[in-house]
């Protein structure tokens, strides 16, 4: 199972859409998702790095996407692990 950290913030429409695109992977047991509110819960270095890029998706601690979720790319990355 891949470990996804999903950085979001309140009122972010792109975040809502992106999280919806991750849900089928979670439902099939392929990933776990930790949702982190960038403004309230993120480490200071993550806030500084991602403040203008939300949503951000990390797989196993490595940034793999920002703004939108590319499900085909996520599939390839999960298959490579």
N, C-alpha and C positions, 0 to 999 in steps of 0.2 A: 504494500500500500504506500502510495506517495503522500508525503506530508506537505500540504499547501498552507502557506500563510498568505492571507488576503488582506491587504491594507486598503482601508476605505475611510470615508468620512461622512458625516450626516449631510443629507440633502444632495448626495451625489447620484444623479440619474445613471451615469455610466457605470457606477459601482453596482447599482441594483441589477442592471442588465448583465454585467460580467458575472456576478454571483449566480444568477439564474443559469448561465451557460456552464458553470462549474458543477451545478447540482446533479446532473445525470451521472457524472463521474463518481461523485460521493455516494449516490444512491446504489451504484453497482459495486461499491466497496473498493474502488480503485484508488481513491484519495481520502484523506481526512482534511478537513478545512478548519483552520484557526482564523477567525475574523478579528482583525485588530483595527480599532478606531485610531487612525493616525493622529488625530488631535488630542485624544484622551488617554490612550494606552501605549502608544509606540515609544520605543526608546528614542532619546533625543537625536541620535545619528540617523535613525530611520526617518524621523520627521524632517530633518534637514535634507536628506537625500530624495525623499519622495513627495514633498509637499506640493509640488506642481505636476505630479504624475499620476494621481489616483484615478482609477484603482491600480494597484500594483499586485502582481502575483509572484510569489516566491515558491519554488519547488525545492524542498530540502535545503532551504536557506539561500538559494541562488535566484536572483531576479530573472524571471523568464518572460514576463509580459507586463505591459502598462497600457492604460486606457481601455483596452478591449481584450477579451479572451478569444484566442484563436484555438478552437477545439481540435482541429486537425494537428496543429503544432503540439498541443498538449498530449494528444494521443501518441505522436511520435516520441516525445520526450519520455513518456511513461513506458513505452515499449522498449526504449533503449536502456532503461535501468536494469 
